[in-house]
Amino acid sequence: MRKSVRHTPAKSNYDVSLKGLSLDDVRPETAVISSHHHFEGTATTPLVPPIYHSSTYFVEKLEDVLAGIEDGGSIYSRLSNPTTEATEATINVIERGAGCLTFSSGMAAITSVFFGFLKAGDHVVFQIPSYPGTSTALKHLRDHFQVELTTVGTPSVENVTPLLKPNTKLVWIESPCNPEIVLVDIAALADLCRSRNILIGVDGTFASPVLQHSIQLGVDFAMHSSTKYMGGHSDLIAGCVTTRTVDQWRALKHIQGTLGNMLQTVNNSTASPQSPHDASLLLRGLKTLPMRMERISQNALKVATFLENHPKVARVSYPGLKSHPQHEIAERQMSQGCGGMIMAEIKGGEKGGRVVAENMRVVRLAVSLGGVESILEHPYSMTHGKYLLSPEEIAESGITPGMLRISIGLEDSGDLINDFDQALAKLEL
């Protein structure tokens, strides 16, 4: 005989007595505000972490507030939010660091490292070209906080060593680098920095933590714009930093709470909360990151091979091609593929780049990268143009007028190749 189900109605804290109060002791307008769900039954864990909207959390004792701040726990969502922490825990599983923190953008993550670990008189060696926002932030520190800067084109051990000084505090690199797709031997450079007691940070956005394990290669800070591959669907803005040590994590956690740039924050331009919704979207994106990066890498290699052999393309930079100067490093340093970022220099200079960029049909013209859809941009007139860089910096960065930065997605590789083929056919040289 079928056993009868004995469900019971959901109860509030008033049903079990709220410190001696019952519903008879308060009016409805008080009860509806102060009541909370009092769970009774079999304890279970949600398969998907819930989204915690709450800005603050009540405690039973005064001491609980300080204990939560010192030992961890949700007291105020500027300091800690369970949804965000669930996302950080998952990223740290991939990175295998001491701890991870998520931020409201990739630039928020980068600047938090700079403000948290640099002081007046410190010296920074950083790679150029790099993401323009990174170089802009460092120049701000130079101009307003007396941080000394030195740039390096190819940050090999041989090139970086002569640049180090007694006051060098940080070496900051990108690998693969934006937009030339240069690779750095991270382990070798990390060994050099460790031997000199210098911090090293890597922006690994172009690779994702699935293809490149920067913490395991010895860096102190593994940073990503989580907007890109980690989120993967072009529907959120986020950043993250994973640290090598717990002390570094604690220092970064302090600066994050001080600056207020954690992932659950308020977008000042719209006054609408990004809140833990973005953390939840990011966590969802992480679930498929390994599979997406494998397919994207396969697609990118096919497209890069096609472009390299096309008569109207002057040069292609993709780590999976044997022609790439750091192909050997890619094989050793990047697992499961070389990612989806391709640099293709189109013949005909700026005109050539413009014709191809504006005549694509499947691949869309847009900034950013790392989504399921393929997009491209023209660095010379968009992300690395005169509005951000001086002519000298453009020349130093090696940005050319015909250069296209391509982010390959999950479409059929044959369709992507056909799209480039028809756009290149419109270019008259």
Backbone hydrogen bonds, N-H to C=O, Kabsch-Sander energy under -0.5 kcal/mol:
donor,donor_aa,acceptor,acceptor_aa,energy
11,K,38,H,-0.6
13,N,36,H,-1.6
15,D,12,S,-0.8
16,V,12,S,-0.6
16,V,13,N,-0.5
17,S,14,Y,-1.2
18,L,21,L,-1.9
19,K,17,S,-1.3
21,L,18,L,-1.7
25,D,22,S,-1.9
26,V,23,L,-0.7
30,T,27,R,-1.1
31,A,27,R,-2.3
32,V,28,P,-2.6
33,I,29,E,-0.5
34,S,30,T,-2.4
35,S,31,A,-1.5
38,H,11,K,-3.0
39,F,37,H,-0.7
52,Y,50,P,-0.7
53,H,51,I,-0.8
57,Y,75,I,-1.5
64,D,61,K,-1.1
65,V,61,K,-0.5
65,V,62,L,-1.2
66,L,62,L,-0.8
67,A,63,E,-2.3
68,G,64,D,-2.3
69,I,65,V,-2.0
70,E,66,L,-2.7
71,D,67,A,-3.0
72,G,68,G,-1.2
75,I,73,G,-0.8
77,S,55,S,-2.6
79,L,76,Y,-2.4
80,S,76,Y,-2.0
85,E,81,N,-2.6
86,A,82,P,-1.9
87,T,83,T,-1.6
88,E,84,T,-2.5
89,A,85,E,-2.4
90,T,86,A,-1.5
91,I,87,T,-2.3
92,N,88,E,-2.3
93,V,89,A,-1.3
94,I,90,T,-1.4
95,E,91,I,-2.8
96,R,92,N,-2.9
97,G,92,N,-0.5
98,A,243,T,-2.7
99,G,243,T,-0.8
101,L,241,V,-2.2
103,F,239,G,-3.4
104,S,261,N,-2.3
109,A,105,S,-1.6
110,I,106,G,-2.3
111,T,107,M,-2.8
112,S,108,A,-1.5
113,V,109,A,-1.5
114,F,110,I,-2.0
115,F,111,T,-3.0
116,G,112,S,-1.9
117,F,113,V,-1.6
118,L,114,F,-1.6
121,G,146,Q,-2.6
122,D,119,K,-2.1
123,H,167,N,-2.3
124,V,148,E,-2.8
125,V,170,L,-2.2
126,F,124,V,-0.5
126,F,150,T,-2.4
127,Q,172,W,-1.8
128,I,152,V,-2.1
134,T,131,Y,-1.3
135,S,131,Y,-1.6
136,T,132,P,-2.4
137,A,133,G,-2.1
138,L,134,T,-2.2
139,K,135,S,-2.3
140,H,136,T,-1.8
141,L,137,A,-1.8
142,R,138,L,-2.2
143,D,139,K,-2.7
144,H,140,H,-2.3
145,F,141,L,-1.8
146,Q,142,R,-0.7
147,V,141,L,-1.4
148,E,122,D,-2.8
148,E,146,Q,-0.5
150,T,124,V,-2.1
152,V,126,F,-1.6
156,S,154,T,-2.6
160,V,156,S,-2.5
161,T,157,V,-2.2
163,L,160,V,-1.7
164,L,160,V,-0.8
164,L,161,T,-1.1
168,T,165,K,-1.7
169,K,123,H,-2.9
170,L,123,H,-1.4
171,V,199,L,-2.3
172,W,125,V,-2.7
173,I,201,G,-2.3
175,S,176,P,-0.5
175,S,203,D,-1.7
177,C,182,V,-2.2
181,I,177,C,-2.8
186,I,184,V,-1.7
189,L,185,D,-2.1
190,A,186,I,-2.8
191,D,187,A,-2.2
192,L,188,A,-1.8
193,C,189,L,-2.4
194,R,190,A,-2.6
195,S,191,D,-1.9
196,R,192,L,-1.0
196,R,193,C,-0.6
197,N,194,R,-1.1
198,I,193,C,-2.9
199,L,169,K,-2.3
201,G,171,V,-2.5
202,V,221,F,-2.8
203,D,173,I,-2.6
204,G,202,V,-0.9
204,G,223,M,-2.4
207,A,204,G,-1.4
208,S,204,G,-2.3
211,L,207,A,-0.7
211,L,208,S,-0.5
212,Q,208,S,-1.5
214,S,212,Q,-1.1
217,L,213,H,-1.0
218,G,215,I,-1.6
219,V,214,S,-1.7
220,D,200,I,-2.2
221,F,200,I,-1.6
222,A,242,T,-2.7
223,M,202,V,-2.8
223,M,221,F,-0.7
224,H,240,C,-2.1
226,S,224,H,-1.1
227,T,238,A,-1.4
228,K,225,S,-1.9
231,G,226,S,-1.7
232,G,228,K,-3.2
239,G,103,F,-1.7
240,C,224,H,-2.2
241,V,101,L,-2.2
242,T,222,A,-2.2
243,T,99,G,-2.4
244,R,220,D,-1.6
249,W,245,T,-1.8
250,R,246,V,-2.7
251,A,247,D,-2.3
252,L,248,Q,-2.3
253,K,249,W,-2.7
254,H,250,R,-2.1
255,I,251,A,-1.9
256,Q,252,L,-2.3
257,G,253,K,-2.3
258,T,254,H,-2.0
259,L,255,I,-2.7
260,G,256,Q,-2.0
261,N,256,Q,-1.1
263,L,102,T,-0.9
265,T,263,L,-1.3
267,N,272,S,-1.6
268,N,266,V,-0.8
270,T,267,N,-1.3
271,A,267,N,-2.7
272,S,267,N,-0.7
274,Q,265,T,-1.5
275,S,265,T,-1.4
277,H,274,Q,-0.6
278,D,274,Q,-1.2
278,D,275,S,-1.0
279,A,275,S,-0.7
280,S,276,P,-2.3
281,L,277,H,-2.5
282,L,278,D,-2.7
283,L,279,A,-2.4
284,R,280,S,-2.1
285,G,281,L,-2.3
286,L,282,L,-2.0
287,K,283,L,-0.9
287,K,284,R,-0.7
288,T,284,R,-0.6
288,T,285,G,-0.9
289,L,286,L,-0.8
292,R,288,T,-2.6
293,M,289,L,-2.7
294,E,290,P,-1.7
295,R,291,M,-2.0
296,I,292,R,-3.0
297,S,293,M,-2.2
298,Q,294,E,-1.8
299,N,295,R,-2.5
300,A,296,I,-2.7
301,L,297,S,-2.0
302,K,298,Q,-1.5
303,V,299,N,-2.4
304,A,300,A,-3.0
305,T,301,L,-2.1
306,F,302,K,-2.0
307,L,303,V,-2.6
308,E,304,A,-2.5
309,N,305,T,-1.2
310,H,307,L,-1.4
313,V,310,H,-1.7
314,A,312,K,-0.6
314,A,345,E,-2.3
315,R,345,E,-1.3
317,S,343,M,-3.1
318,Y,316,V,-0.6
321,L,318,Y,-2.2
324,H,321,L,-1.6
327,H,324,H,-1.9
330,A,326,Q,-2.3
331,E,327,H,-2.2
332,R,328,E,-1.4
333,Q,329,I,-3.1
334,M,330,A,-2.3
335,S,211,L,-2.5
335,S,333,Q,-0.5
342,I,340,G,-0.5
342,I,406,I,-2.5
343,M,317,S,-2.1
344,A,342,I,-0.5
344,A,404,L,-2.3
345,E,315,R,-3.1
346,I,344,A,-0.7
346,I,402,G,-2.8
347,K,312,K,-2.5
349,G,346,I,-0.6
351,K,348,G,-0.8
352,G,348,G,-0.9
353,G,349,G,-2.3
354,R,350,E,-2.5
355,V,351,K,-2.7
356,V,352,G,-2.0
357,A,353,G,-2.4
358,E,354,R,-2.6
359,N,355,V,-0.7
359,N,356,V,-0.9
360,M,356,V,-0.5
360,M,357,A,-0.6
364,R,374,S,-1.9
366,A,364,R,-0.7
366,A,376,L,-2.3
372,V,232,G,-0.8
375,I,407,S,-1.9
376,L,364,R,-2.3
377,E,405,R,-2.1
381,S,378,H,-1.4
382,M,378,H,-1.3
384,H,379,P,-2.2
385,G,382,M,-0.8
388,L,385,G,-1.6
389,L,385,G,-2.5
394,I,390,S,-2.6
395,A,391,P,-2.3
396,E,392,E,-2.6
397,S,393,E,-2.3
398,G,394,I,-0.8
398,G,395,A,-0.8
399,I,394,I,-1.7
403,M,400,T,-1.6
404,L,344,A,-2.3
405,R,377,E,-2.6
406,I,342,I,-3.3
406,I,404,L,-0.6
407,S,375,I,-3.2
408,I,340,G,-2.6
408,I,406,I,-0.6
410,L,372,V,-3.2
416,L,412,D,-1.8
417,I,413,S,-2.4
418,N,414,G,-2.4
419,D,415,D,-1.8
420,F,416,L,-2.2
421,D,417,I,-2.5
422,Q,418,N,-2.3
423,A,419,D,-1.8
424,L,420,F,-2.7
425,A,421,D,-1.6
426,K,422,Q,-0.6
426,K,423,A,-0.9
427,L,424,L,-1.6
428,E,426,K,-0.6
429,L,427,L,-0.6
